[in-house]
């Protein structure tokens, strides 16, 4: 295979993942999980970053996972067996010149089987993300955000960020900004 085609295939896979996550965030079907990997290394095109380290997209948008902790479910809610509410706190910084629209739609949690969990997927069971609906971050600005996920109570979990830029036209496909990033949570 031509080496220049390898990057195209990686970018296509990452864009496809971003589109699937965006569709799920907009009320579409939950994307099917990618094939599970027995390796602890990053999948092709994905950079692994330790919790607390900065992940920076090619246009300067940056995310840092600052904390991940279990939180109490809503007062009258019953957690499904084997599940927990997980709060993931991040710091968002926009070092670009454009501003950053709907940054949290680019972020998910994945388990060891590859199942994708979107923020606020446990509505009615888990508390609502205190900042789960951040509209954007102004150019040169920084903002904290806290997202709540309903996830398995045991096993490996990874925070996953696919930095994309969506154009001005409604439903325009997102454009991948470099690779994807993951940060182990447990």
C-alpha positions in Angstrom: 0.0 0.0 0.0 1.2 3.5 -0.8 2.4 5.1 2.6 0.6 8.3 1.7 -2.8 6.5 1.7 -2.3 5.3 5.4 -2.9 8.8 6.7 -6.0 9.2 4.6 -7.5 6.0 6.0 -6.8 7.1 9.6 -8.3 10.5 9.0 -11.4 8.9 7.3 -11.9 6.6 10.3 -11.5 9.5 12.8 -14.0 11.7 10.8 -16.4 8.8 10.6 -16.2 8.4 14.4 -16.7 12.2 14.8 -19.8 12.1 12.6 -21.2 9.1 14.5 -20.7 10.9 17.9 -22.2 14.1 16.5 -25.2 12.2 15.2 -25.7 10.6 18.6 -25.4 13.9 20.4 -28.1 15.3 18.1 -30.5 12.6 19.0 -29.5 10.1 16.4 -28.9 6.4 17.0 -26.1 5.5 19.4 -23.1 4.5 17.3 -22.1 0.9 17.4 -18.9 0.3 19.3 -15.6 -0.1 17.5 -13.9 -3.5 17.7 -12.4 -4.0 21.1 -8.6 -3.9 21.4 -6.7 -6.1 23.7 -3.7 -3.7 23.5 -3.3 -0.9 26.0 -1.6 1.2 23.3 -3.5 3.9 21.4 -5.5 2.9 18.3 -4.1 4.3 15.0 -4.5 8.0 14.8 -5.3 8.4 18.5 -2.9 10.0 21.0 -3.0 8.8 24.6 -2.5 11.5 27.2 -2.3 11.0 31.0 -5.0 12.5 33.1 -4.0 16.1 33.9 -2.0 16.6 30.8 -3.1 18.9 28.0 -4.5 17.6 24.7 -4.1 20.2 21.9 -5.8 20.2 18.5 -4.0 21.5 15.4 -5.9 24.9 15.6 -5.0 25.5 19.3 -8.2 24.2 21.1 -7.1 22.4 24.2 -8.7 20.0 26.7 -7.3 18.9 30.1 -9.1 16.2 32.1 -8.8 17.5 35.7 -10.9 15.0 37.6 -13.1 11.9 37.3 -15.1 10.7 40.2 -18.3 8.7 40.9 -21.3 10.9 41.9 -24.5 10.1 43.7 -27.5 9.3 41.5 -30.7 11.4 41.7 -32.6 11.0 44.9 -35.4 8.8 43.6 -33.4 7.0 40.9 -32.3 3.4 40.9 -29.0 2.7 39.2 -29.1 -0.1 36.7 -27.0 -3.1 37.9 -23.3 -2.7 37.3 -23.6 1.0 36.4 -22.5 4.3 38.1 -22.8 8.0 37.5 -19.3 9.4 36.7 -18.5 13.1 36.7 -15.6 14.1 34.4 -14.2 17.6 34.9 -12.3 19.2 32.1 -10.6 22.5 31.4 -11.3 23.9 28.0 -9.0 26.5 26.4 -9.4 28.1 23.0 -6.0 29.3 21.7 -7.4 29.8 18.1 -8.6 33.0 16.5 -12.1 31.7 15.7 -13.8 30.6 19.0 -14.9 27.1 19.7 -18.6 26.1 19.2 -20.2 23.2 21.2 -16.9 21.7 22.5 -18.5 19.1 24.7 -20.2 17.4 21.7 -16.7 16.3 20.7 -16.2 14.4 24.0 -17.3 10.9 25.1 -16.2 8.2 27.5 -15.5 4.7 26.2 -15.2 1.4 28.1 -12.8 -1.5 27.5 -15.3 -3.1 25.0 -15.3 0.1 22.9 -18.9 1.2 23.9 -19.3 4.9 23.6 -21.1 7.0 26.4 -22.2 10.5 25.7 -22.6 13.2 28.4 -26.0 13.2 30.1 -26.8 9.7 28.8 -28.2 8.9 32.2 -30.8 11.6 32.4 -33.3 10.8 35.1 -30.8 8.6 36.9 -27.7 10.7 37.1 -27.6 14.5 37.9 -27.5 16.7 34.8 -24.0 18.0 33.9 -23.6 21.3 35.5 -22.0 22.6 32.4 -22.9 19.9 30.0 -24.4 22.3 27.6 -21.5 24.7 27.1 -22.3 26.6 23.9 -18.7 27.6 23.2 -15.5 29.1 24.3 -14.4 32.5 23.0 -11.1 32.8 21.2 -8.3 33.1 23.7 -10.6 32.2 26.6 -10.6 29.3 29.1 -13.6 27.6 30.7 -14.1 24.7 33.1 -16.8 22.1 32.3 -18.2 19.1 34.2 -19.9 16.3 32.3 -21.9 13.4 33.8 -21.9 10.0 32.2 -23.8 6.7 33.1 -21.1 4.1 32.7 -20.1 0.6 34.0 -19.1 0.7 37.6 -16.0 -1.5 37.0 -13.5 -1.9 34.3 -11.3 0.4 32.2 -12.8 3.8 31.1 -11.2 6.3 28.8 -12.1 9.9 28.1 -12.1 10.4 24.3 -11.9 13.7 22.4 -12.2 14.1 18.6 -11.5 17.7 17.9 -13.5 18.9 15.0 -14.6 22.2 13.4 -18.2 22.5 12.1 -18.8 25.1 9.4 -21.4 27.8 9.4 -24.0 25.8 7.3 -26.5 23.8 9.2 -25.7 20.0 9.2 -22.3 20.6 7.5 -20.1 17.7 8.2 -17.4 18.3 10.9 -13.8 18.7 9.7 -11.2 16.8 11.7 -8.5 19.0 13.3 -5.6 16.6 13.6 -5.9 13.3 15.3 -8.1 12.1 18.2 -7.1 12.0 21.9 -7.8 9.7 24.8 -7.0 10.0 28.5 -7.5 7.0 30.8 -9.9 7.7 33.7 -9.5 4.3 35.5 
